[in-house]
Amino acid sequence: MELRIAQTDDRLSRLTDLLIDGAIDRKEHAERKKALHRELVTLKAERTSLADKCLSEDQIDRFLEPMKNLAELHILLEPAEKRYLAENCFSIRSVVRNKPSLEPYSWLTSRDFSELSPLVTQNGPLPELYRAKR
């Protein structure tokens, strides 16, 4: 968006040069200038709209925080999401004496951080992408 705004500003500047050089008359200059100003206003409004949609640093932290702990994440989920979480995190799911028994997949029990996904170790592209927006 910033690039498009800069390009429009540049076109506006070149338009003035064309008038000074006599390549276009005042009437054509005024029409083109008005069109470029409208385009510039539209682009700036779009930029503002996009900025309003971006997450703040606090919102990003609140979004990522529950993902550090499965128990906290489980509390926040809807029933269907809880089932999906259990199916994807636990290889053996059973009920013993009316109590759930869950055995996690190996990727959850790994102690060597080099074996874990970059998203789990907080060094991956997703957290860095969110941090870059700050």
N, C-alpha and C positions, 0 to 999 in steps of 0.2 A: 504494500500500500504506500509505504514511504517512497519507493522508487517511482511509482505512478504519479505521485504528487510532485516529485522533483522533475519528472519528465514534462508534466503539464506546465510547471513554472518555467522550465527552459523554453518550451514552445511559446509561451507568452512573451518571454524576453526576445526570442527570435522574431516574433511578430512585430514588435516595436522596431527592431532593426530593419525589417522589410519596409516599414512605413518611412523610416529615415532615409533609406536608400532609394526610395521612390518606386519600389517594385509593386506596391499596392497603394490604392488611394485611401483617403480617410474613411469613407463609408465602409469599404470592405474591411479595413482595420477594426472599425468599431464593431462590426458584426462578428468577426472572428474573436475579438477580445471578449465580447459578451459571452460567446459560446464557451471559450476557455475558462472564463470566470465561473460559469455555471458548472462546468466539469470539475473545477477545482473545489467548489463548495460541496458538490456531491461526494468527491473523494475524501474530503476532510470529515464529512458526516459519516461515511462508511468507516473511516479510521477510528472515529470516536465510538461508533457502534461496536466495532471489533474489540476495542479496549475495554468496553463495558462487559464483554463476554468473557474476558480472560480471568482466570482464577487469581486471587490474591495469594500471597505467601502463606498466610494463615489458613486459607481454605485448602491449599495444597497439603499443608501439614496435617490438617484434620482429616483429609481424604486418605493420606498414606499411613497415618498412625495405626489404625486398627489392623492393617495388613501385616504389622510386625508380630502380632500375636493371634493365633487361631481362635483362642477362647474369646478375646474381645471382638474379633470379627464375627464369630458365631452369634454373639449376643445381638449384633446389629442387623442380622439377616432375617429375611422373611422365611417361612417354613420351606418353600420350594428351593430357595437358595441354600438353606442349611443342608438339605438333602444333597444337593449338587456338591457342596463343600465336602461333606462326609464321603461321598463316592469318589471324589478326586484326591482326597488326602489320606484315606485309610484303605489299605489293601484287604484286610480281614475285618468284616463288620458282623458282629453277632450279639445275641442277648444271652447272658448267663445269669440265672437266678433273678430274673426281672431287672437286670442292670446291663446297659450296653457295654460291649467289649470291643474296643477298636485297636487295631494294630496299624500304625502309620506306614506309608510307603517308604522305601529307603531314602528317597530324596529329602524327606522330612527329618530323618534321624541321622543324617550325615553330619559329622563333626568337622570335616575338612572343608573349609570355605571355598577352596578351589573347585570342589565338586558341585557346589551349589550354583543355581542360576544367578546371573548378575542382578536380577531384581531382588533376590533374597539377600544378597550381600550388600545391598545399597550402593554398589559401585557401577551399576548397569546404566543403560541408556535412558530408561524411563525416569528414575529419580533425577538424573542429570538434566533431562529435558525439562522437567518441571522446575528444577532449580535455575535453569538458564532463563526462564521467563520472569524471574524475580527482578 
